[in-house]
């Protein structure tokens, strides 16, 4: 997945500017993002504070590591079953 050029703090700052009454087009123009990107950020980070966003990022990282560990364990089990099922 491509990394965002903005940090979670910057994205939340953009969303707060728009919530404060600034027009969405003006916020997008000021920060150099498209309106589609802005609304994608709003769907993901809308209503979050900076600390919540950091926690969300940490949980996503931990989740991806656990998924990788699970996939490796399942692969090891499949290999062991394959070896055990052969007749010598």
SEBA-231812 format. One record per atom (N, C-alpha, C): residue in three letters; x, y, z; residue number from 0; atom name. Coordinates in Angstrom, 3 decimals, decimal comma, always signed. Layout:
# SEBA-231812
SITE|res|px|py|pz|n|atom
SITE|ala|X|Y|Z|NUM|CA
...
END
This chain:
# SEBA-231812
SITE|res|px|py|pz|n|atom
SITE|unk|+0,835|-1,171|+0,000|0|N
SITE|unk|+0,000|+0,000|+0,000|0|CA
SITE|unk|+0,881|+1,237|+0,000|0|C
SITE|unk|+0,504|+2,210|-0,809|1|N
SITE|unk|+1,280|+3,435|-0,902|1|CA
SITE|unk|+1,122|+4,263|+0,367|1|C
SITE|unk|+2,234|+4,782|+0,827|2|N
SITE|unk|+2,196|+5,620|+2,025|2|CA
SITE|unk|+1,666|+7,008|+1,679|2|C
SITE|unk|+0,931|+7,566|+2,599|3|N
SITE|unk|+0,420|+8,917|+2,433|3|CA
SITE|unk|+1,542|+9,914|+2,669|3|C
SITE|unk|+1,500|+11,012|+1,956|4|N
SITE|unk|+2,527|+12,020|+2,195|4|CA
SITE|unk|+2,190|+12,896|+3,401|4|C
SITE|unk|+1,005|+12,684|+3,957|5|N
SITE|unk|+0,577|+13,420|+5,133|5|CA
SITE|unk|+0,543|+12,484|+6,342|5|C
SITE|unk|+0,887|+13,023|+7,495|6|N
SITE|unk|+0,779|+12,244|+8,722|6|CA
SITE|unk|-0,669|+12,282|+9,202|6|C
SITE|unk|-0,959|+11,427|+10,171|7|N
SITE|unk|-2,315|+11,403|+10,719|7|CA
SITE|unk|-2,679|+12,751|+11,320|7|C
SITE|unk|-1,698|+13,405|+11,958|8|N
SITE|unk|-1,950|+14,707|+12,572|8|CA
SITE|unk|-2,327|+15,747|+11,518|8|C
SITE|unk|-1,622|+15,730|+10,381|9|N
SITE|unk|-1,911|+16,686|+9,322|9|CA
SITE|unk|-3,294|+16,427|+8,711|9|C
SITE|unk|-3,628|+15,154|+8,531|10|N
SITE|unk|-4,932|+14,814|+7,960|10|CA
SITE|unk|-6,047|+15,260|+8,890|10|C
SITE|unk|-5,893|+15,016|+10,179|11|N
SITE|unk|-6,909|+15,433|+11,144|11|CA
SITE|unk|-6,999|+16,952|+11,184|11|C
SITE|unk|-5,865|+17,629|+11,025|12|N
SITE|unk|-5,875|+19,087|+10,948|12|CA
SITE|unk|-6,686|+19,584|+9,762|12|C
SITE|unk|-6,531|+18,926|+8,612|13|N
SITE|unk|-7,314|+19,299|+7,426|13|CA
SITE|unk|-8,806|+19,118|+7,686|13|C
SITE|unk|-9,145|+17,992|+8,299|14|N
SITE|unk|-10,556|+17,727|+8,580|14|CA
SITE|unk|-11,136|+18,738|+9,556|14|C
SITE|unk|-10,337|+19,139|+10,543|15|N
SITE|unk|-10,811|+20,139|+11,517|15|CA
SITE|unk|-11,014|+21,505|+10,847|15|C
SITE|unk|-10,131|+21,845|+9,881|16|N
SITE|unk|-10,318|+23,100|+9,147|16|CA
SITE|unk|-11,656|+23,102|+8,421|16|C
SITE|unk|-11,988|+21,991|+7,779|17|N
SITE|unk|-13,238|+21,905|+7,047|17|CA
SITE|unk|-14,426|+21,939|+7,995|17|C
SITE|unk|-14,293|+21,281|+9,148|18|N
SITE|unk|-15,382|+21,287|+10,132|18|CA
SITE|unk|-15,582|+22,666|+10,739|18|C
SITE|unk|-14,509|+23,474|+10,767|19|N
SITE|unk|-14,602|+24,814|+11,342|19|CA
SITE|unk|-15,335|+25,788|+10,427|19|C
SITE|unk|-15,623|+25,359|+9,201|20|N
SITE|unk|-16,394|+26,226|+8,324|20|CA
SITE|unk|-15,719|+26,575|+7,016|20|C
SITE|unk|-14,481|+26,191|+6,848|21|N
SITE|unk|-13,786|+26,451|+5,593|21|CA
SITE|unk|-14,346|+25,533|+4,515|21|C
SITE|unk|-14,476|+26,026|+3,299|22|N
SITE|unk|-15,031|+25,224|+2,214|22|CA
SITE|unk|-14,101|+24,060|+1,885|22|C
SITE|unk|-14,701|+22,941|+1,519|23|N
SITE|unk|-13,923|+21,740|+1,220|23|CA
SITE|unk|-12,956|+21,985|+0,067|23|C
SITE|unk|-13,412|+22,664|-0,961|24|N
SITE|unk|-12,550|+22,950|-2,116|24|CA
SITE|unk|-11,354|+23,799|-1,704|24|C
SITE|unk|-11,570|+24,754|-0,811|25|N
SITE|unk|-10,474|+25,603|-0,344|25|CA
SITE|unk|-9,455|+24,817|+0,470|25|C
SITE|unk|-9,931|+23,924|+1,321|26|N
SITE|unk|-9,027|+23,093|+2,124|26|CA
SITE|unk|-8,196|+22,199|+1,200|26|C
SITE|unk|-8,853|+21,606|+0,211|27|N
SITE|unk|-8,152|+20,728|-0,731|27|CA
SITE|unk|-7,106|+21,501|-1,523|27|C
SITE|unk|-7,457|+22,674|-1,971|28|N
SITE|unk|-6,522|+23,500|-2,738|28|CA
SITE|unk|-5,344|+23,934|-1,879|28|C
SITE|unk|-5,616|+24,294|-0,641|29|N
SITE|unk|-4,567|+24,754|+0,270|29|CA
SITE|unk|-3,534|+23,662|+0,530|29|C
SITE|unk|-4,000|+22,426|+0,695|30|N
SITE|unk|-3,104|+21,327|+1,052|30|CA
SITE|unk|-2,662|+20,492|-0,152|30|C
SITE|unk|-3,238|+20,778|-1,319|31|N
SITE|unk|-2,814|+20,082|-2,530|31|CA
SITE|unk|-3,310|+18,650|-2,639|31|C
SITE|unk|-4,539|+18,413|-2,212|32|N
SITE|unk|-5,130|+17,079|-2,349|32|CA
SITE|unk|-6,418|+17,197|-3,153|32|C
SITE|unk|-6,825|+16,073|-3,752|33|N
SITE|unk|-8,079|+16,082|-4,495|33|CA
SITE|unk|-9,248|+15,944|-3,519|33|C
SITE|unk|-10,428|+16,275|-4,007|34|N
SITE|unk|-11,600|+16,151|-3,135|34|CA
SITE|unk|-11,883|+14,683|-2,826|34|C
SITE|unk|-11,579|+13,791|-3,784|35|N
SITE|unk|-11,779|+12,360|-3,528|35|CA
SITE|unk|-10,873|+11,889|-2,389|35|C
SITE|unk|-9,629|+12,343|-2,408|36|N
SITE|unk|-8,699|+11,987|-1,336|36|CA
SITE|unk|-9,174|+12,565|-0,015|36|C
SITE|unk|-9,655|+13,793|-0,051|37|N
SITE|unk|-10,145|+14,418|+1,177|37|CA
SITE|unk|-11,289|+13,614|+1,774|37|C
SITE|unk|-12,234|+13,192|+0,953|38|N
SITE|unk|-13,373|+12,438|+1,470|38|CA
SITE|unk|-12,964|+11,030|+1,908|38|C
SITE|unk|-11,920|+10,477|+1,291|39|N
SITE|unk|-11,400|+9,192|+1,755|39|CA
SITE|unk|-10,786|+9,356|+3,142|39|C
SITE|unk|-10,044|+10,458|+3,333|40|N
SITE|unk|-9,499|+10,761|+4,662|40|CA
SITE|unk|-10,627|+10,959|+5,669|40|C
SITE|unk|-11,670|+11,645|+5,233|41|N
SITE|unk|-12,786|+11,930|+6,143|41|CA
SITE|unk|-13,492|+10,645|+6,556|41|C
SITE|unk|-13,616|+9,705|+5,622|42|N
SITE|unk|-14,250|+8,426|+5,954|42|CA
SITE|unk|-13,402|+7,633|+6,938|42|C
SITE|unk|-12,092|+7,757|+6,812|43|N
SITE|unk|-11,211|+6,976|+7,673|43|CA
SITE|unk|-10,943|+7,654|+9,014|43|C
SITE|unk|-10,690|+8,963|+8,995|44|N
SITE|unk|-10,272|+9,671|+10,195|44|CA
SITE|unk|-11,325|+10,613|+10,760|44|C
SITE|unk|-12,486|+10,682|+10,167|45|N
SITE|unk|-13,525|+11,598|+10,632|45|CA
SITE|unk|-13,939|+11,289|+12,053|45|C
SITE|unk|-13,936|+12,292|+12,914|46|N
SITE|unk|-14,347|+12,117|+14,297|46|CA
SITE|unk|-13,251|+11,619|+15,224|46|C
SITE|unk|-12,054|+11,401|+14,699|47|N
SITE|unk|-10,953|+10,934|+15,535|47|CA
SITE|unk|-10,096|+12,097|+16,008|47|C
SITE|unk|-9,520|+11,918|+17,147|48|N
SITE|unk|-8,509|+12,845|+17,641|48|CA
SITE|unk|-7,140|+12,277|+17,268|48|C
SITE|unk|-6,094|+13,052|+17,469|49|N
SITE|unk|-4,746|+12,628|+17,096|49|CA
SITE|unk|-4,338|+11,367|+17,851|49|C
SITE|unk|-4,637|+11,312|+19,138|50|N
SITE|unk|-4,263|+10,126|+19,925|50|CA
SITE|unk|-5,006|+8,884|+19,435|50|C
SITE|unk|-6,274|+9,053|+19,039|51|N
SITE|unk|-7,041|+7,928|+18,507|51|CA
SITE|unk|-6,441|+7,438|+17,197|51|C
SITE|unk|-5,989|+8,362|+16,360|52|N
SITE|unk|-5,397|+7,997|+15,077|52|CA
SITE|unk|-4,089|+7,244|+15,282|52|C
SITE|unk|-3,296|+7,668|+16,249|53|N
SITE|unk|-2,048|+6,958|+16,546|53|CA
SITE|unk|-2,345|+5,538|+17,035|53|C
SITE|unk|-3,347|+5,416|+17,869|54|N
SITE|unk|-3,731|+4,092|+18,377|54|CA
SITE|unk|-4,237|+3,211|+17,234|54|C
SITE|unk|-5,023|+3,782|+16,335|55|N
SITE|unk|-5,521|+3,050|+15,184|55|CA
SITE|unk|-4,371|+2,539|+14,327|55|C
SITE|unk|-3,378|+3,369|+14,093|56|N
SITE|unk|-2,210|+2,980|+13,299|56|CA
SITE|unk|-1,445|+1,849|+13,982|56|C
SITE|unk|-1,271|+1,947|+15,293|57|N
SITE|unk|-0,566|+0,902|+16,032|57|CA
SITE|unk|-1,328|-0,420|+15,962|57|C
SITE|unk|-2,642|-0,367|+16,081|58|N
SITE|unk|-3,448|-1,579|+16,003|58|CA
SITE|unk|-3,398|-2,192|+14,608|58|C
SITE|unk|-3,405|-1,356|+13,571|59|N
SITE|unk|-3,307|-1,865|+12,203|59|CA
SITE|unk|-1,959|-2,542|+11,973|59|C
SITE|unk|-0,885|-1,958|+12,488|60|N
SITE|unk|+0,439|-2,566|+12,351|60|CA
SITE|unk|+0,492|-3,917|+13,061|60|C
SITE|unk|-0,032|-3,950|+14,282|61|N
SITE|unk|-0,034|-5,189|+15,048|61|CA
SITE|unk|-0,872|-6,251|+14,339|61|C
SITE|unk|-2,000|-5,849|+13,783|62|N
SITE|unk|-2,873|-6,779|+13,077|62|CA
SITE|unk|-2,173|-7,378|+11,858|62|C
SITE|unk|-1,442|-6,570|+11,113|63|N
SITE|unk|-0,753|-7,086|+9,935|63|CA
SITE|unk|+0,355|-8,062|+10,329|63|C
SITE|unk|+1,067|-7,773|+11,422|64|N
SITE|unk|+2,104|-8,697|+11,901|64|CA
SITE|unk|+1,496|-10,025|+12,324|64|C
SITE|unk|+0,366|-9,974|+13,023|65|N
SITE|unk|-0,290|-11,204|+13,458|65|CA
SITE|unk|-0,804|-12,017|+12,271|65|C
SITE|unk|-1,301|-11,341|+11,240|66|N
SITE|unk|-1,765|-12,046|+10,051|66|CA
SITE|unk|-0,613|-12,761|+9,359|66|C
SITE|unk|+0,563|-12,112|+9,299|67|N
SITE|unk|+1,732|-12,742|+8,693|67|CA
SITE|unk|+2,165|-13,966|+9,495|67|C
SITE|unk|+2,163|-13,841|+10,824|68|N
SITE|unk|+2,530|-14,972|+11,673|68|CA
SITE|unk|+1,563|-16,141|+11,487|68|C
SITE|unk|+0,279|-15,842|+11,395|69|N
SITE|unk|-0,721|-16,879|+11,199|69|CA
SITE|unk|-0,529|-17,568|+9,855|69|C
SITE|unk|-0,266|-16,808|+8,813|70|N
SITE|unk|-0,057|-17,394|+7,488|70|CA
SITE|unk|+1,160|-18,306|+7,483|70|C
SITE|unk|+2,234|-17,884|+8,139|71|N
SITE|unk|+3,438|-18,715|+8,214|71|CA
SITE|unk|+3,165|-20,004|+9,002|71|C
SITE|unk|+2,428|-19,897|+10,095|72|N
SITE|unk|+2,108|-21,076|+10,896|72|CA
SITE|unk|+1,233|-22,048|+10,104|72|C
SITE|unk|+0,268|-21,525|+9,371|73|N
SITE|unk|-0,594|-22,385|+8,571|73|CA
SITE|unk|+0,195|-23,071|+7,454|73|C
SITE|unk|+1,156|-22,378|+6,875|74|N
SITE|unk|+2,007|-22,973|+5,848|74|CA
SITE|unk|+2,860|-24,090|+6,436|74|C
SITE|unk|+3,416|-23,858|+7,618|75|N
SITE|unk|+4,204|-24,894|+8,290|75|CA
SITE|unk|+3,353|-26,132|+8,579|75|C
SITE|unk|+2,135|-25,938|+9,031|76|N
SITE|unk|+1,236|-27,051|+9,324|76|CA
SITE|unk|+0,912|-27,827|+8,051|76|C
SITE|unk|+0,662|-27,113|+6,966|77|N
SITE|unk|+0,356|-27,786|+5,705|77|CA
SITE|unk|+1,540|-28,615|+5,223|77|C
SITE|unk|+2,736|-28,089|+5,371|78|N
SITE|unk|+3,937|-28,837|+4,970|78|CA
SITE|unk|+4,100|-30,078|+5,833|78|C
SITE|unk|+3,914|-29,955|+7,131|79|N
SITE|unk|+4,042|-31,101|+8,029|79|CA
SITE|unk|+2,989|-32,171|+7,729|79|C
SITE|unk|+1,773|-31,761|+7,420|80|N
SITE|unk|+0,730|-32,727|+7,070|80|CA
SITE|unk|+1,077|-33,441|+5,774|80|C
SITE|unk|+1,626|-32,708|+4,822|81|N
SITE|unk|+2,014|-33,300|+3,549|81|CA
SITE|unk|+3,109|-34,340|+3,755|81|C
SITE|unk|+4,091|-34,011|+4,559|82|N
SITE|unk|+5,192|-34,932|+4,822|82|CA
SITE|unk|+4,695|-36,162|+5,599|82|C
SITE|unk|+3,807|-35,951|+6,554|83|N
SITE|unk|+3,294|-37,052|+7,368|83|CA
SITE|unk|+2,389|-37,981|+6,578|83|C
SITE|unk|+1,744|-37,473|+5,562|84|N
SITE|unk|+0,800|-38,305|+4,795|84|CA
SITE|unk|+1,501|-39,191|+3,776|84|C
SITE|unk|+2,747|-38,936|+3,458|85|N
SITE|unk|+3,483|-39,761|+2,493|85|CA
SITE|unk|+3,832|-41,106|+3,120|85|C
SITE|unk|+3,874|-42,096|+2,255|86|N
SITE|unk|+4,272|-43,434|+2,713|86|CA
SITE|unk|+5,739|-43,614|+2,381|86|C
SITE|unk|+6,495|-44,049|+3,345|87|N
SITE|unk|+7,939|-44,209|+3,136|87|CA
SITE|unk|+8,247|-45,595|+2,832|87|C
END
